[in-house]
Amino acid sequence: MLVEPYFANSYINLADLYRAQGQEALTEQTLQLGIKNQPNSAAIRYSAALSKLRQGEKRAASDLLKQAVDLEHDNAQYWYVYGLSMESINLGQAISALNQAFKLSRNPEQLYAQCDMLLKYQKPESKACLQQLSQFAPKEVIEQLQSRY
């Protein structure tokens, strides 16, 4: 199946090829083999989580994303997607993960996602989040976000 079975990107690239061909079952099989052969690869788990999300399996995706952030604690993208995936499962963990993503990246889009989620669920931390976001985003963006809730 693979030329380099101990090279994590081999699994990810082959799985991506299968995904592009619409063969999600082969994508998943490839990534599961990758996890077995490369148990310390956060990237394979992240790719497997994206496959699970495409299949509508949020809980399985969240479990894989949690494993990815545990293996690669400093990856803001993993934290961000993990946070988004946790919204309907555990809101507190979702908000915490989005906060961690922003702390690592300082990407205002990740802070925006956190504020959006806080406002959506009318959490008391919304105001502080918006104040922090106002350092990065124009006033119109803040007002638009507030007006939706």
Rosetta blueprint (number, residue, H / E / L):
1 M L
2 L L
3 V L
4 E L
5 P L
6 Y L
7 F L
8 A H
9 N H
10 S H
11 Y H
12 I H
13 N H
14 L H
15 A H
16 D H
17 L H
18 Y H
19 R H
20 A H
21 Q L
22 G L
23 Q L
24 E H
25 A H
26 L H
27 T H
28 E H
29 Q H
30 T H
31 L H
32 Q H
33 L H
34 G H
35 I H
36 K H
37 N H
38 Q L
39 P L
40 N L
41 S L
42 A H
43 A H
44 I H
45 R H
46 Y H
47 S H
48 A H
49 A H
50 L H
51 S H
52 K H
53 L H
54 R H
55 Q L
56 G L
57 E L
58 K H
59 R H
60 A H
61 A H
62 S H
63 D H
64 L H
65 L H
66 K H
67 Q H
68 A H
69 V H
70 D H
71 L H
72 E L
73 H L
74 D L
75 N L
76 A H
77 Q H
78 Y H
79 W H
80 Y H
81 V H
82 Y H
83 G H
84 L H
85 S H
86 M H
87 E L
88 S L
89 I L
90 N L
91 L H
92 G H
93 Q H
94 A H
95 I H
96 S H
97 A H
98 L H
99 N H
100 Q H
101 A H
102 F H
103 K H
104 L H
105 S H
106 R L
107 N L
108 P H
109 E H
110 Q H
111 L H
112 Y H
113 A H
114 Q H
115 C H
116 D H
117 M H
118 L H
119 L H
120 K H
121 Y L
122 Q L
123 K L
124 P L
125 E L
126 S H
127 K H
128 A H
129 C H
130 L H
131 Q H
132 Q H
133 L H
134 S L
135 Q L
136 F L
137 A L
138 P L
139 K H
140 E H
141 V H
142 I H
143 E H
144 Q H
145 L H
146 Q H
147 S H
148 R L
149 Y L
